[in-house]
């Protein structure tokens, strides 16, 4: 009887812990001390230095990040994020073109990479962009790992660049942009690297919020299929462990009390 009750309790706690599947996180770093790329070494590629594009820091500014923690995902394909309270917005997700000749435009390209499809302009919300169907290559791992256009396109192909924003991604000067995903119910607990989507300004004393997000992810490693994330956790840093929700704490307390009570009756 004691063993059956204990196993039943474990099952109840497991259901409580898995009430929410792994999610897509979208969050902000408010009033960052430095730009998102401060101190991050550039990556040499094709005569260029691939860097993190960012020029906002200090009071009244923000950096907007996304982390893909969806089970079975191979990274973000496109996104739409609605902000409330921002007074200016600048897109910072990776985008650009490269060519396989040292003089851009003289090779068999140019080839487009990153989030250039339907990319919204400055100071527009929702912030929208996607990887175009003609991109070469399509890129996996956005919102999960760190990389750069040179590694993804191949050193022999990426011999020159044009119009690049955030030619590298996943490593930033802001704290809370990489680590084990532990915040929120259903968090995977695996290592992830955020991707910088945008940055901007807000009126000091009135912090902006993320009102809505709709993000599609690659559903296979071949990057041939996509789907929208099944759930979202907004305005929460995924790398900050949180205290269990009150309902979960109550279940744990009841389980401990019941277990101790059964043990006491067995001894009498």
One Martini backbone bead per residue (centre of mass of N, CA, C, O) as a GRO file, in nm:
protein
  268
    1UNK     BB    1   0.058   0.061  -0.022
    2UNK     BB    2   0.294   0.258   0.008
    3UNK     BB    3   0.410   0.223  -0.277
    4UNK     BB    4   0.155   0.308  -0.437
    5UNK     BB    5   0.131   0.592  -0.314
    6UNK     BB    6   0.407   0.695  -0.401
    7UNK     BB    7   0.368   0.654  -0.709
    8UNK     BB    8   0.122   0.837  -0.732
    9UNK     BB    9   0.264   1.093  -0.639
   10UNK     BB   10   0.476   1.102  -0.862
   11UNK     BB   11   0.269   1.128  -1.092
   12UNK     BB   12   0.146   1.398  -1.004
   13UNK     BB   13   0.411   1.561  -1.017
   14UNK     BB   14   0.472   1.508  -1.314
   15UNK     BB   15   0.217   1.646  -1.424
   16UNK     BB   16   0.279   1.925  -1.305
   17UNK     BB   17   0.563   1.962  -1.447
   18UNK     BB   18   0.416   1.894  -1.755
   19UNK     BB   19   0.191   2.106  -1.825
   20UNK     BB   20   0.427   2.244  -1.987
   21UNK     BB   21   0.577   2.276  -2.260
   22UNK     BB   22   0.816   2.352  -2.432
   23UNK     BB   23   0.931   2.681  -2.522
   24UNK     BB   24   0.904   3.008  -2.634
   25UNK     BB   25   1.125   3.272  -2.574
   26UNK     BB   26   1.056   3.624  -2.477
   27UNK     BB   27   1.290   3.891  -2.398
   28UNK     BB   28   1.440   4.138  -2.179
   29UNK     BB   29   1.698   4.381  -2.152
   30UNK     BB   30   1.720   4.627  -1.917
   31UNK     BB   31   1.940   4.866  -1.896
   32UNK     BB   32   2.207   4.819  -2.026
   33UNK     BB   33   2.546   4.869  -1.971
   34UNK     BB   34   2.579   4.762  -2.266
   35UNK     BB   35   2.621   4.652  -2.543
   36UNK     BB   36   2.572   4.339  -2.687
   37UNK     BB   37   2.890   4.351  -2.819
   38UNK     BB   38   3.061   4.408  -2.585
   39UNK     BB   39   3.363   4.222  -2.602
   40UNK     BB   40   3.297   4.077  -2.866
   41UNK     BB   41   3.446   3.895  -3.082
   42UNK     BB   42   3.527   3.892  -3.390
   43UNK     BB   43   3.472   3.737  -3.720
   44UNK     BB   44   3.664   3.625  -3.964
   45UNK     BB   45   3.533   3.685  -4.312
   46UNK     BB   46   3.589   3.764  -4.624
   47UNK     BB   47   3.727   4.047  -4.516
   48UNK     BB   48   3.552   4.037  -4.260
   49UNK     BB   49   3.377   4.143  -3.950
   50UNK     BB   50   3.188   3.956  -3.752
   51UNK     BB   51   2.915   4.096  -3.568
   52UNK     BB   52   2.747   4.256  -3.318
   53UNK     BB   53   2.458   4.445  -3.350
   54UNK     BB   54   2.500   4.744  -3.141
   55UNK     BB   55   2.384   5.084  -2.974
   56UNK     BB   56   2.241   5.005  -2.697
   57UNK     BB   57   2.248   5.184  -2.376
   58UNK     BB   58   2.109   5.218  -2.078
   59UNK     BB   59   1.884   5.419  -1.986
   60UNK     BB   60   1.599   5.347  -2.179
   61UNK     BB   61   1.684   5.053  -2.272
   62UNK     BB   62   1.688   4.761  -2.504
   63UNK     BB   63   1.697   4.398  -2.532
   64UNK     BB   64   1.589   4.150  -2.769
   65UNK     BB   65   1.500   3.807  -2.704
   66UNK     BB   66   1.545   3.455  -2.808
   67UNK     BB   67   1.429   3.115  -2.716
   68UNK     BB   68   1.459   2.774  -2.822
   69UNK     BB   69   1.260   2.508  -2.636
   70UNK     BB   70   1.150   2.323  -2.844
   71UNK     BB   71   1.066   2.019  -2.911
   72UNK     BB   72   1.245   1.924  -3.204
   73UNK     BB   73   1.403   2.169  -3.272
   74UNK     BB   74   1.611   2.365  -3.535
   75UNK     BB   75   1.502   2.649  -3.508
   76UNK     BB   76   1.449   2.959  -3.621
   77UNK     BB   77   1.262   3.097  -3.897
   78UNK     BB   78   1.032   3.292  -3.772
   79UNK     BB   79   0.891   3.626  -3.672
   80UNK     BB   80   0.656   3.784  -3.424
   81UNK     BB   81   0.679   4.095  -3.233
   82UNK     BB   82   0.500   4.260  -2.977
   83UNK     BB   83   0.525   4.588  -2.856
   84UNK     BB   84   0.501   4.774  -2.542
   85UNK     BB   85   0.650   5.102  -2.495
   86UNK     BB   86   0.814   5.171  -2.737
   87UNK     BB   87   0.999   5.445  -2.900
   88UNK     BB   88   1.218   5.244  -3.025
   89UNK     BB   89   1.325   5.038  -3.319
   90UNK     BB   90   1.583   4.783  -3.391
   91UNK     BB   91   1.701   4.566  -3.597
   92UNK     BB   92   1.924   4.252  -3.508
   93UNK     BB   93   1.902   4.031  -3.684
   94UNK     BB   94   2.029   3.815  -3.897
   95UNK     BB   95   2.170   3.960  -4.204
   96UNK     BB   96   2.249   3.901  -4.563
   97UNK     BB   97   2.531   3.890  -4.797
   98UNK     BB   98   2.707   3.673  -5.028
   99UNK     BB   99   3.017   3.571  -5.195
  100UNK     BB  100   3.245   3.373  -5.422
  101UNK     BB  101   3.395   3.656  -5.424
  102UNK     BB  102   3.607   3.909  -5.331
  103UNK     BB  103   3.410   4.059  -5.527
  104UNK     BB  104   3.122   4.180  -5.493
  105UNK     BB  105   2.932   4.043  -5.774
  106UNK     BB  106   3.157   3.840  -5.930
  107UNK     BB  107   3.005   3.597  -5.880
  108UNK     BB  108   2.731   3.363  -5.838
  109UNK     BB  109   2.593   3.572  -5.697
  110UNK     BB  110   2.417   3.658  -5.456
  111UNK     BB  111   2.357   3.545  -5.116
  112UNK     BB  112   2.107   3.478  -4.893
  113UNK     BB  113   2.082   3.549  -4.534
  114UNK     BB  114   1.858   3.511  -4.303
  115UNK     BB  115   1.627   3.781  -4.194
  116UNK     BB  116   1.485   3.908  -4.499
  117UNK     BB  117   1.189   3.830  -4.485
  118UNK     BB  118   0.962   4.068  -4.428
  119UNK     BB  119   1.120   4.300  -4.309
  120UNK     BB  120   1.091   4.525  -4.083
  121UNK     BB  121   1.106   4.834  -3.983
  122UNK     BB  122   1.164   5.094  -3.814
  123UNK     BB  123   0.944   5.146  -3.553
  124UNK     BB  124   0.799   4.857  -3.575
  125UNK     BB  125   0.487   4.703  -3.472
  126UNK     BB  126   0.561   4.429  -3.543
  127UNK     BB  127   0.838   4.222  -3.540
  128UNK     BB  128   0.951   4.115  -3.867
  129UNK     BB  129   1.086   3.787  -3.980
  130UNK     BB  130   1.256   3.576  -4.234
  131UNK     BB  131   1.344   3.294  -4.402
  132UNK     BB  132   1.394   3.254  -4.713
  133UNK     BB  133   1.338   3.024  -4.968
  134UNK     BB  134   1.624   3.128  -5.123
  135UNK     BB  135   1.815   3.064  -4.927
  136UNK     BB  136   2.196   3.041  -4.904
  137UNK     BB  137   2.153   2.908  -4.651
  138UNK     BB  138   1.981   2.761  -4.438
  139UNK     BB  139   1.932   2.821  -4.080
  140UNK     BB  140   2.019   2.667  -3.793
  141UNK     BB  141   1.990   2.743  -3.433
  142UNK     BB  142   1.822   2.969  -3.375
  143UNK     BB  143   1.801   3.012  -3.025
  144UNK     BB  144   2.042   2.777  -2.940
  145UNK     BB  145   2.306   2.881  -3.088
  146UNK     BB  146   2.633   2.953  -3.191
  147UNK     BB  147   2.732   3.173  -3.472
  148UNK     BB  148   2.800   3.224  -3.833
  149UNK     BB  149   2.816   3.292  -4.167
  150UNK     BB  150   3.083   3.153  -4.231
  151UNK     BB  151   3.011   2.871  -4.118
  152UNK     BB  152   2.743   2.828  -4.282
  153UNK     BB  153   2.859   2.887  -4.582
  154UNK     BB  154   3.161   2.882  -4.601
  155UNK     BB  155   3.478   2.977  -4.671
  156UNK     BB  156   3.470   2.923  -4.991
  157UNK     BB  157   3.205   3.115  -5.031
  158UNK     BB  158   3.267   3.347  -4.811
  159UNK     BB  159   3.443   3.622  -4.966
  160UNK     BB  160   3.191   3.823  -4.939
  161UNK     BB  161   3.004   4.122  -4.832
  162UNK     BB  162   2.654   4.249  -4.768
  163UNK     BB  163   2.438   4.390  -4.552
  164UNK     BB  164   2.529   4.335  -4.251
  165UNK     BB  165   2.360   4.190  -3.966
  166UNK     BB  166   2.469   4.008  -3.738
  167UNK     BB  167   2.708   3.784  -3.830
  168UNK     BB  168   2.674   3.713  -3.527
  169UNK     BB  169   2.563   3.467  -3.270
  170UNK     BB  170   2.493   3.380  -2.909
  171UNK     BB  171   2.704   3.610  -2.817
  172UNK     BB  172   2.693   3.820  -2.521
  173UNK     BB  173   2.717   4.074  -2.277
  174UNK     BB  174   2.469   3.984  -2.159
  175UNK     BB  175   2.312   3.867  -1.913
  176UNK     BB  176   2.106   3.600  -1.975
  177UNK     BB  177   2.194   3.443  -2.287
  178UNK     BB  178   2.300   3.175  -2.139
  179UNK     BB  179   2.229   2.824  -2.078
  180UNK     BB  180   2.012   2.682  -1.868
  181UNK     BB  181   1.683   2.591  -1.903
  182UNK     BB  182   1.466   2.678  -1.602
  183UNK     BB  183   1.227   2.854  -1.670
  184UNK     BB  184   0.948   2.725  -1.617
  185UNK     BB  185   0.729   2.512  -1.716
  186UNK     BB  186   0.900   2.261  -1.906
  187UNK     BB  187   1.182   2.297  -1.895
  188UNK     BB  188   1.466   2.136  -2.029
  189UNK     BB  189   1.772   2.198  -1.910
  190UNK     BB  190   1.926   2.305  -2.152
  191UNK     BB  191   2.148   2.427  -2.368
  192UNK     BB  192   2.139   2.781  -2.457
  193UNK     BB  193   2.119   3.041  -2.716
  194UNK     BB  194   2.051   3.341  -2.783
  195UNK     BB  195   1.872   3.588  -2.982
  196UNK     BB  196   1.900   3.890  -3.136
  197UNK     BB  197   1.634   4.100  -3.259
  198UNK     BB  198   1.640   4.374  -3.079
  199UNK     BB  199   1.632   4.735  -3.021
  200UNK     BB  200   1.590   5.023  -2.781
  201UNK     BB  201   1.342   5.251  -2.652
  202UNK     BB  202   1.227   5.422  -2.347
  203UNK     BB  203   1.051   5.550  -2.098
  204UNK     BB  204   1.149   5.638  -1.814
  205UNK     BB  205   0.949   5.432  -1.590
  206UNK     BB  206   0.833   5.269  -1.868
  207UNK     BB  207   0.841   4.968  -1.931
  208UNK     BB  208   0.846   4.742  -2.158
  209UNK     BB  209   0.655   4.495  -2.344
  210UNK     BB  210   0.548   4.171  -2.434
  211UNK     BB  211   0.245   4.100  -2.595
  212UNK     BB  212   0.344   3.927  -2.858
  213UNK     BB  213   0.394   3.592  -3.017
  214UNK     BB  214   0.515   3.452  -3.344
  215UNK     BB  215   0.684   3.135  -3.394
  216UNK     BB  216   0.891   2.964  -3.614
  217UNK     BB  217   1.013   2.627  -3.670
  218UNK     BB  218   1.223   2.378  -3.723
  219UNK     BB  219   1.133   2.021  -3.760
  220UNK     BB  220   1.423   1.963  -3.895
  221UNK     BB  221   1.758   1.918  -3.982
  222UNK     BB  222   1.697   1.986  -4.300
  223UNK     BB  223   1.509   2.239  -4.329
  224UNK     BB  224   1.191   2.160  -4.463
  225UNK     BB  225   1.027   2.224  -4.196
  226UNK     BB  226   0.741   2.388  -4.029
  227UNK     BB  227   0.631   2.551  -3.715
  228UNK     BB  228   0.449   2.659  -3.460
  229UNK     BB  229   0.465   2.731  -3.157
  230UNK     BB  230   0.285   2.594  -2.885
  231UNK     BB  231   0.448   2.795  -2.685
  232UNK     BB  232   0.479   3.080  -2.450
  233UNK     BB  233   0.736   3.292  -2.287
  234UNK     BB  234   0.700   3.607  -2.152
  235UNK     BB  235   0.907   3.816  -1.979
  236UNK     BB  236   1.125   3.567  -1.940
  237UNK     BB  237   1.406   3.439  -1.822
  238UNK     BB  238   1.527   3.117  -1.899
  239UNK     BB  239   1.798   3.129  -1.692
  240UNK     BB  240   1.597   3.176  -1.444
  241UNK     BB  241   1.537   3.043  -1.167
  242UNK     BB  242   1.237   2.925  -1.012
  243UNK     BB  243   0.987   2.902  -0.812
  244UNK     BB  244   0.756   2.708  -0.752
  245UNK     BB  245   0.448   2.681  -0.789
  246UNK     BB  246   0.198   2.677  -0.563
  247UNK     BB  247   0.068   2.411  -0.662
  248UNK     BB  248   0.327   2.244  -0.646
  249UNK     BB  249   0.386   2.292  -0.347
  250UNK     BB  250   0.126   2.164  -0.243
  251UNK     BB  251   0.180   1.879  -0.353
  252UNK     BB  252   0.440   1.833  -0.199
  253UNK     BB  253   0.327   1.867   0.086
  254UNK     BB  254   0.113   1.641   0.069
  255UNK     BB  255   0.310   1.414   0.009
  256UNK     BB  256   0.481   1.433   0.265
  257UNK     BB  257   0.254   1.400   0.471
  258UNK     BB  258   0.142   1.128   0.364
  259UNK     BB  259   0.403   0.965   0.388
  260UNK     BB  260   0.450   1.007   0.692
  261UNK     BB  261   0.178   0.891   0.785
  262UNK     BB  262   0.216   0.605   0.671
  263UNK     BB  263   0.474   0.545   0.827
  264UNK     BB  264   0.350   0.572   1.112
  265UNK     BB  265   0.133   0.344   1.087
  266UNK     BB  266   0.335   0.111   1.032
  267UNK     BB  267   0.484   0.131   1.316
  268UNK     BB  268   0.222   0.084   1.519
   0.00000   0.00000   0.00000
